[in-house]
């Protein structure tokens, strides 16, 4: 059942930018329907960034160990 609400013009303009080719109602519906997918993708990207940070920290630690070993070899 359609529900009529008053939205500011800027929200309708933004919705039409995200859903070109739709009328006002269709654009707003598209944005609302797509919201859950976008939130899921953002969460997935945040997890991946955190994983990359952990991997980078592990690589930095290994690099420090290798540099220390190289210094020991040079001191021989």
Rosetta constraint file for C-alpha pairs under 8 A:
AtomPair CA 7 CA 11 HARMONIC 6.51 0.50
AtomPair CA 7 CA 12 HARMONIC 6.96 0.50
AtomPair CA 8 CA 12 HARMONIC 6.80 0.50
AtomPair CA 9 CA 13 HARMONIC 6.21 0.50
AtomPair CA 10 CA 14 HARMONIC 6.10 0.50
AtomPair CA 11 CA 15 HARMONIC 6.07 0.50
AtomPair CA 12 CA 16 HARMONIC 6.17 0.50
AtomPair CA 12 CA 24 HARMONIC 6.24 0.50
AtomPair CA 12 CA 27 HARMONIC 7.64 0.50
AtomPair CA 12 CA 28 HARMONIC 6.97 0.50
AtomPair CA 13 CA 17 HARMONIC 6.33 0.50
AtomPair CA 14 CA 18 HARMONIC 6.51 0.50
AtomPair CA 15 CA 19 HARMONIC 6.06 0.50
AtomPair CA 15 CA 24 HARMONIC 7.70 0.50
AtomPair CA 15 CA 27 HARMONIC 5.26 0.50
AtomPair CA 15 CA 28 HARMONIC 5.46 0.50
AtomPair CA 15 CA 31 HARMONIC 6.31 0.50
AtomPair CA 16 CA 20 HARMONIC 5.22 0.50
AtomPair CA 16 CA 21 HARMONIC 7.55 0.50
AtomPair CA 16 CA 22 HARMONIC 6.79 0.50
AtomPair CA 16 CA 23 HARMONIC 7.60 0.50
AtomPair CA 16 CA 24 HARMONIC 6.96 0.50
AtomPair CA 16 CA 27 HARMONIC 5.35 0.50
AtomPair CA 16 CA 28 HARMONIC 7.59 0.50
AtomPair CA 18 CA 27 HARMONIC 7.45 0.50
AtomPair CA 18 CA 31 HARMONIC 7.00 0.50
AtomPair CA 19 CA 27 HARMONIC 5.17 0.50
AtomPair CA 19 CA 30 HARMONIC 6.59 0.50
AtomPair CA 19 CA 31 HARMONIC 7.16 0.50
AtomPair CA 20 CA 27 HARMONIC 7.33 0.50
AtomPair CA 22 CA 26 HARMONIC 5.12 0.50
AtomPair CA 22 CA 27 HARMONIC 5.09 0.50
AtomPair CA 23 CA 27 HARMONIC 5.93 0.50
AtomPair CA 24 CA 28 HARMONIC 6.29 0.50
AtomPair CA 25 CA 29 HARMONIC 6.08 0.50
AtomPair CA 26 CA 30 HARMONIC 6.02 0.50
AtomPair CA 27 CA 31 HARMONIC 6.28 0.50
AtomPair CA 28 CA 32 HARMONIC 6.22 0.50
AtomPair CA 29 CA 33 HARMONIC 6.01 0.50
AtomPair CA 30 CA 34 HARMONIC 6.03 0.50
AtomPair CA 31 CA 35 HARMONIC 6.09 0.50
AtomPair CA 32 CA 36 HARMONIC 7.92 0.50
AtomPair CA 34 CA 38 HARMONIC 6.35 0.50
AtomPair CA 35 CA 39 HARMONIC 6.18 0.50
AtomPair CA 36 CA 40 HARMONIC 6.21 0.50
AtomPair CA 37 CA 41 HARMONIC 6.24 0.50
AtomPair CA 38 CA 42 HARMONIC 6.19 0.50
AtomPair CA 39 CA 43 HARMONIC 6.24 0.50
AtomPair CA 40 CA 44 HARMONIC 6.20 0.50
AtomPair CA 41 CA 45 HARMONIC 6.10 0.50
AtomPair CA 42 CA 46 HARMONIC 6.14 0.50
AtomPair CA 43 CA 47 HARMONIC 6.31 0.50
AtomPair CA 44 CA 48 HARMONIC 6.27 0.50
AtomPair CA 45 CA 49 HARMONIC 6.11 0.50
AtomPair CA 46 CA 50 HARMONIC 6.18 0.50
AtomPair CA 47 CA 51 HARMONIC 6.18 0.50
AtomPair CA 48 CA 52 HARMONIC 6.15 0.50
AtomPair CA 49 CA 53 HARMONIC 6.16 0.50
AtomPair CA 50 CA 54 HARMONIC 6.32 0.50
AtomPair CA 51 CA 55 HARMONIC 6.19 0.50
AtomPair CA 52 CA 56 HARMONIC 5.98 0.50
AtomPair CA 53 CA 57 HARMONIC 6.17 0.50
AtomPair CA 54 CA 58 HARMONIC 6.23 0.50
AtomPair CA 55 CA 59 HARMONIC 6.19 0.50
AtomPair CA 56 CA 60 HARMONIC 6.12 0.50
AtomPair CA 57 CA 61 HARMONIC 6.25 0.50
AtomPair CA 58 CA 62 HARMONIC 6.32 0.50
AtomPair CA 59 CA 63 HARMONIC 6.08 0.50
AtomPair CA 60 CA 64 HARMONIC 6.26 0.50
AtomPair CA 61 CA 65 HARMONIC 6.35 0.50
AtomPair CA 62 CA 66 HARMONIC 6.18 0.50
AtomPair CA 63 CA 67 HARMONIC 6.11 0.50
AtomPair CA 64 CA 68 HARMONIC 6.17 0.50
AtomPair CA 65 CA 69 HARMONIC 6.24 0.50
AtomPair CA 66 CA 70 HARMONIC 6.11 0.50
AtomPair CA 67 CA 71 HARMONIC 6.21 0.50
AtomPair CA 68 CA 72 HARMONIC 6.33 0.50
AtomPair CA 69 CA 73 HARMONIC 6.26 0.50
AtomPair CA 70 CA 74 HARMONIC 6.16 0.50
AtomPair CA 71 CA 75 HARMONIC 6.18 0.50
AtomPair CA 72 CA 76 HARMONIC 6.61 0.50
